[in-house]
Amino acid sequence: MKRNLFVPPIFILLSILLASPGCRLDSQWKHEGDALLLRSRDLDDQLVLLNTQIDSLWDTTSIQLANALPPDFPSIDRDIFINARNADHIRMFMSYKLLDSATQALVIQAGVYDSILAQQVHGLFLARQEFEREKIQFLGQVEKQDKSASQDYAEKFRTKENLVSQ
């Protein structure tokens, strides 16, 4: 009796369908993992930018204060004002009232801008918390299906390589 080597198309289709859920999960994990890695990098970049803006604000303000303070201004207060990097701290000194209105306005403006940046840092902190929840949820879902893949993604997040494969 001769065996038929022809495989009916239904068996081929069935084989593909049975094999594809694993492929779809791997593809979905890759897509979600890459998106999370990109988001992590974006959050890190935003924090660097905000910290740079804060440093720039206070570097500029310190230089302007150093130039604006009168020569007879108390030396201890001068040092504190120039290095404080905090408008509320500067305003609490009695000697702040000795400053001319333009210098007081400089401190007030720096405080306003610093407050705006602080709100942005707080928003970024909340976004980072949400990201961490999503990352943990993602790793948990992957771990249910493939512990090794979950460990690989966890390592990528830990090392901050944030390399998205192509």
Secondary structure, DSSP 8 states (H G I E B T S, - for coil): --------HHHHHHHHHHHHHHHHHHHHHHHHHHHHHHHHHHHHHHHHHHHHHHHHHHHHHHHHHHHHS-TTS-HHHHHHHHH---HHHHHTSGGGGGS-HHHHHHHHHHHHHHHHHHHHHHHHHHHHHHHHHHHHHHHHHHHHH-HHHHHHHHHHHHHT------
